[in-house]
Amino acid sequence: MHDIRLIRENPQAFDAAMARRGLDPLAAQILQIDGSRRATQTAMQEAQARRNEASKQVGEIKRTGGNADTLMAEVTALKDKMAELEAKEKELGTQLDGFLSGLPNRLADEVPLGKDETDNKELRRHGTPPTLAATKQHFELGEELGQMDFTNAAKLSGARFTMLTGQLARLERAIGNFMLDLHTSEFGYTEVSPPLMVRDEIVYGTGQLPKFAEDLFRTTTGLWLIPTAEVPLTNIVNGDIIAAEKLPLRLTARTPCFRSEAGSAGKDTRGMLRQHQFYKVELVSITAPEESVAEHERMTQCAETVLKRLEIPFRTIVLCSGDTGFCSTKTYDIEAWLPGQNAYREISSCSNCGDFQARRMNARYRSAGEKNTSFVHTLNGSGLAIGRCLIAIMENFQNPDGSVTLPAALRPYMGGLEKIEAVKA
């Protein structure tokens, strides 16, 4: 959500910021609604003042035995007028909030201009892609191992679902446990096990509603299945005023995530790269404004460390203006090397949202001894997507015989197992 005061003070700067998002000038339209609302508020205040004055006069006339019928009629008319003005003010407020809530966040000045993912800028690479005699994709390896079942998953749930069994199912669990242990023991995140279904206002707070409702799943009771743990974790501070000395808050959770994948027809239809249900370890930080830029770099390094420990080659890119998400002011994507696709694919996205989500949630902080409050800054990142991490391990550590060697960091989580091999008949 945008600060209407900043739009009033510098509408040209707001239009310039939205132009970087590919939007036409909007400030004049916003200020027209805002102006009508403020004028209505002024009229309400004037009517209230006149009503108070007339009511006082009525009382004085009645005490002296005079006729106050004319003034009493005016008081009644003012009451009716105030009700009309209040309804109009509420309608204009809803219209303004609806307009502003559909607009994306301002981009940081350093975000490169561009139309789409082809204009993203690579910042760094780590590791060397392995040289493999023969390369298979993860779904080929998984099916040959007899532990990745798309047929039964489709029988149960339809397309874009996967069933893992045996050692691959254990590997999925091990990856999540490894990530949580790393983020909590080394990086100071607090583990949370949050609800997986949330209310409308919670999904609104992190920006999925109203604009991206089609990307979500909704229950028959009206609750939404979370598309990422960012939603419940960030909303822990919804409506709160936090003591400044408690910042930053660093939270992590491993949860299933549910996404309709609207608009993804034909993309990544084979395998488990793009699913309706998947597991992810999420990182969320709540900070003071002056700390959020440094926290963004720190969060990205935490996510990168996972891949370094797992010995998976990756690169980190900064997203261009045309590819940056709705709530983000700046985003780094981390892309793991997938030999089966001969390409780097996203495995983590770390975003600084500034005060954009905080305004939607009314999440603030107060410094000791201060009366005034300020909006917090919120950040979120994948630390990492577990299914995609499993894919990267399978493809980077595949062997000619179809087995998959396990990275050393995961072996303690797999009971000392060094290699995943085919199920014996």
C-alpha positions, -999 to 999 in steps of 0.1 A, spaced: 0 0 0 12 35 -8 14 65 15 -12 89 1 7 118 17 37 112 -5 15 112 -36 0 145 -25 34 160 -19 50 149 -52 26 134 -77 52 136 -104 76 114 -85 48 89 -79 40 87 -116 77 84 -124 79 54 -100 49 37 -115 62 43 -150 92 21 -141 66 -6 -135 52 0 -169 21 19 -157 5 51 -171 3 82 -149 -21 76 -121 -15 104 -96 -41 128 -109 -69 101 -107 -58 91 -72 -57 127 -60 -91 134 -75 -106 106 -53 -86 118 -24 -97 154 -29 -133 144 -29 -129 124 2 -111 152 21 -138 177 9 -164 153 23 -146 150 56 -145 188 58 -182 191 51 -188 165 78 -168 185 103 -186 217 94 -220 200 96 -211 186 130 -199 219 143 -232 236 131 -253 209 146 -235 213 179 -241 250 178 -277 247 168 -284 221 195 -269 245 221 -291 273 208 -322 250 210 -314 244 247 -311 281 254 -344 290 237 -363 262 255 -349 274 289 -364 309 282 -397 295 269 -392 304 233 -401 285 201 -372 264 188 -390 246 160 -370 261 132 -337 253 148 -348 218 158 -357 212 121 -323 223 111 -307 199 137 -327 171 122 -317 180 87 -280 183 97 -282 148 112 -296 134 79 -269 153 60 -241 140 82 -254 104 76 -252 110 39 -218 125 41 -205 97 62 -217 71 37 -201 91 9 -168 94 28 -168 57 35 -175 49 -2 -147 72 -14 -123 57 12 -131 22 0 -126 34 -36 -93 50 -27 -80 20 -8 -91 -4 -36 -72 18 -61 -41 19 -41 -41 -17 -30 -40 -28 -67 -8 -8 -74 27 -24 -71 54 -12 -48 79 14 -58 111 0 -70 145 8 -54 165 32 -75 192 6 -83 167 -19 -98 176 -22 -135 151 -13 -160 138 -42 -182 107 -59 -196 110 -94 -184 134 -121 -171 157 -117 -201 167 -83 -187 177 -95 -152 213 -89 -142 236 -116 -130 256 -106 -99 277 -136 -91 282 -174 -95 293 -201 -72 305 -236 -80 312 -253 -113 285 -273 -131 295 -310 -131 307 -327 -162 285 -357 -167 289 -385 -192 251 -388 -196 226 -365 -182 191 -374 -172 163 -351 -158 151 -357 -123 118 -373 -133 137 -399 -154 160 -406 -125 132 -407 -100 110 -431 -120 140 -454 -127 148 -454 -90 112 -465 -84 107 -438 -59 90 -409 -78 55 -418 -89 35 -394 -111 9 -420 -121 -5 -426 -87 -2 -389 -78 -24 -381 -109 -49 -408 -99 -52 -392 -65 -51 -355 -73 -47 -348 -110 -19 -330 -128 10 -312 -111 13 -335 -81 40 -360 -72 43 -389 -49 77 -397 -34 84 -430 -17 113 -447 1 146 -429 2 135 -400 -20 107 -393 5 132 -394 33 155 -371 13 128 -345 10 123 -346 48 161 -345 53 166 -314 31 139 -295 51 155 -306 85 189 -295 73 177 -261 62 158 -255 95 188 -265 116 211 -242 96 188 -212 98 180 -216 134 214 -226 148 237 -205 127 217 -176 114 194 -168 144 160 -174 129 132 -186 152 114 -217 139 76 -214 137 49 -239 129 22 -217 116 -14 -223 104 -17 -234 68 -51 -217 63 -57 -180 68 -83 -153 67 -90 -128 39 -73 -99 57 -41 -120 63 -37 -128 26 -45 -91 19 -18 -80 43 10 -96 23 -4 -85 -11 -19 -117 -25 -54 -102 -23 -72 -87 -41 -50 -88 -72 -38 -124 -72 -68 -144 -59 -67 -167 -89 -33 -179 -79 -46 -193 -46 -68 -221 -34 -97 -213 -11 -116 -237 12 -154 -240 14 -152 -222 47 -137 -191 32 -101 -196 44 -72 -196 20 -45 -222 18 -12 -205 21 9 -201 -11 40 -197 11 48 -194 48 56 -157 41 18 -151 46 14 -163 82 49 -154 93 48 -118 81 13 -113 95 24 -123 130 29 -85 134 -4 -75 118 -19 -47 137 9 -46 163 32 -20 177 65 -36 183 92 -22 207 121 -11 186 146 -30 207 129 -63 197 138 -57 160 148 -74 139 125 -103 141 138 -133 121 114 -162 116 115 -194 96 91 -222 89 89 -254 68 54 -257 54 36 -271 24 26 -244 -1 -4 -245 -23 -6 -226 -57 -31 -229 -85 -3 -221 -110 -28 -199 -129 -13 -189 -162 13 -216 -162 -3 -239 -188 24 -257 -208 52 -246 -185 73 -273 -168 46 -299 -172 70 -328 -168 83 -337 -133 80 -318 -101 95 -284 -109 61 -266 -109 35 -281 -86 2 -273 -70 16 -285 -37 52 -284 -26 74 -279 6 95 -248 12 115 -234 41 107 -197 43 127 -168 58 109 -137 71 125 -106 87 107 -77 103 131 -47 107 134 -10 113 135 10 80 172 18 83 181 -19 87 162 -34 58 188 -30 30 215 -47 51 190 -74 62 182 -81 25 218 -88 18 221 -110 49 190 -130 41 202 -137 6 236 -149 19 217 -172 43 199 -188 14 231 -190 -7 248 -208 22 223 -237 19 234 -243 -17 271 -239 -8 268 -265 20 250 -289 -4 277 -283 -31 251 -272 -57 264 -247 -83 243 -215 -84 241 -180 -96 225 -149 -80 207 -123 -101 189 -90 -94 155 -88 -110 147 -60 -135 118 -37 -131 95 -58 -154 102 -90 -134 101 -77 -98 71 -90 -78 41 -69 -68 51 -63 -32 89 -60 -36 110 -30 -39 140 -51 -48 145 -89 -54 174 -112 -57 168 -146 -72 191 -175 -66 192 -200 -94 205 -236 -90 222 -253 -119 201 -282 -133 222 -304 -156 190 -321 -169 179 -288 -184 214 -274 -190 202 -242 -173 200 -223 -141 165 -224 -125 151 -204 -96 154 -220 -62 150 -190 -40 137 -154 -43 146 -129 -16 127 -97 -15 128 -64 5 92 -51 6 100 -19 25 69 -6 43 45 -17 15 31 -48 34 34 -31 68 9 -4 56 -15 -30 45 -11 -48 79 -8 -16 100 24 -31 115 44 -5 134 72 -1 159 80 25 185 114 35 199 118 37 237 107 70 251 89 80 218 52 86 214 51 83 176 52 51 157 66 42 123 59 14 99 82 -16 100 99 -30 69 93 -66 59 115 -90 40 109 -126 28 129 -152 10 130 -189 2 156 -207 23 150 -229 1 123 -245 -20 127 -281 -9 114 -298 -40 136 -278 -63 165 -285 -40 158 -322 -43 157 -319 -81 191 -301 -81 207 -328 -59 194 -356 -80 206 -340 -113 239 -327 -101 249 -359 -82 235 -385 -106 257 -415 -115 259 -435 -147 241 -464 -131 212 -442 -122 220 -439 -85 223 -405 -68 252 -397 -44 241 -377 -14 260 -345 -4 280 -349 27 259 -323 46 228 -344 42 242 -378 52 237 -374 90 200 -367 82 198 -398 61 211 -422 88 246 -422 72 234 -432 38 258 -422 10 238 -431 -21 202 -435 -32 198 -466 -54 170 -482 -73 145 -502 -54 153 -539 -57 126 -561 -71 
